[in-house]
Amino acid sequence: MQKIYLAGPEVFLPNALEIGISHKLLCQKYGYEGLFPLDNTITGNHPLEVATAIRLANQAMIYECDIVIANLSPFRGPEPDSGTVWEVGFAQGLDKQVLAYSTDMRSLKEKTQSILHLGDTDCDASGMAIEDFGLTHNLMFSHSVVASSFEACLKLLK
């Protein structure tokens, strides 16, 4: 049975364990085994040790998986969670199959203008140009964003 690493900022939600269980059940429904980051047992005596253990455990899961499905919805701004983006790049570097979804499929420019309250300007508040290729996400990983939900990604695998 192929394994899917479930990447995304859901681990920060108060109901993260329930979401992980729900996504893993959906994986089973479609014939896959889901690997959720909170399945890892993490130990450590201080924050840096815990952070390192989390990173290494998640990397080990990505090595173990066949596929990554990532939630690249806006997180604390117009861009996705940076940890999830790193996991996507890491998985792509390992030649894993990566599919992503976002609950906001507007262009990156539209999202940035709206979420940061910039109006119709082409630059952000610092004067930096807003990427405008008409893509939903940064050009380096927008090709991975194929759906608007986790289950839709699973359906595309079949």
N, C-alpha and C positions, 0 to 999 in steps of 0.2 A: 504494500500500500504506500503510495506517495505521501510525503509529509509536506505540510504547508506551514511556513513561519508566518505568524499573524502580527504584522508590524503596525504600530500606530500609537497615538497619544491616549488611547483608551486606558492605559495603565495608570493614568493620573486621575481618572474619574473615581468618585466614591463607590460606584458599583462595578469597578473594574473586573473583579472576579466573576461576577454574573455575566458580564459582556464576554469575557474569555470563554466561559462555559458555553454560552449561546453560540459563539462563532465556532467553537470546536464541534458542537453538535451539528451545525450546518455543514462543516467539513465532512463529518461522518455520513450525513445524508447524501452527499455527492461522491462518496467513496474515497475520501482522503482522511489523513490524520492531521489535526491541527496542533501546532506547537505555539503556545501563548507564553510570552515572557514571564508572566507571574507564576508559571508552573515551576520555574527554577527555585531551588532552595539557596538562599543567599545568607551568608554569615559574614561578620566582620566586627571589629572592635571600635572603629572610628569611621566617619563619613567617607574619607578617601578610600579606605579599604573596601567599604560596601560598594561605592561607585565603581571601583575597579572590578569587583566580583560580578556586579550586574553586567558591565560591558563584556567581560569575558564569557559569562554564561550565555548572553544573547548571541555573541559571535559563534559560540559552540552550537547553538540551535540553528543558526543560519547555515553553518557548515553541514549540519545533519539533514537539513531540509532539501527538498527537490524544487520547491516553488516558494516564492514570497508573495503574499498579498498585503499591500500597504494602504493604510488610510492616509491620504495626502490632502485631507480637508484643511481649510485654514485653521491655524492654531495660534492663539494670542497675537493675531494680526493676519495679513493677507497670505502669508506663506505657511506651508505645512510645518509640523514639528521637526526641528533640526535633527533630532536623534533618529527619527523615522527616515528622513532623507538620507542620513548617513547609512542606515541599514540597507536602503534601496541601492545606493552606490556600491556598498560592500558586496551585496548579493550579485549585482550585475558584474562586478569585477571577478566573481567566482563563476560566472556564466550560469547563474541560476535563472530560471524563468521568473520574471517579476511582472505582476499585474497590480495596478493601483486603482483606487477609487477616491472620489471627492464628492462631498455633498454640495459643493459650490463649483459648478462647471462654467462660470463666467470666465472671460479671458483674464489673464493675470493683470493686465492693465486696468480692466473694469473693477476687479476685486480690490486692487491697491487704491485706486481713486476713491472707491466707495468706503472701504473699511477704514482708511486713513483720512477720510473727509477732505479730499484734495480737489474736489470739483472735476473739471475736465482738463486739468493741467497735464503736461507730459513729464513733469518732474515731481519728485517728492519734496518734503519740507526742507531737506538739505541741499536741494538743487540737483540731485542725481536723477538721471533719466530713468523712466519706468519702462521696463522691458515690454516691447509691443510687437510681438510676432503673431498676435491673434490666438495664441495658445492658452490653454487653461492654467498652465504652470510654467516654471522656468524651462527654457528650451533643453536643458540637459536631461530632464526626466519626464517631460510632458508626454512623451510617446508611451510611457507606462500607464498613464491614466486612461483607462478604458471603460470605466463605468461610474455610476453614481452611488453604488452600494456594495457592501461586502458580498452579499449573495449574488449580485449580478456578475461579479468577478468569477465566482465559483461556476456559474452557468456558462461563462465563456470558456472555461477550461474543458468542458465536455464536448 
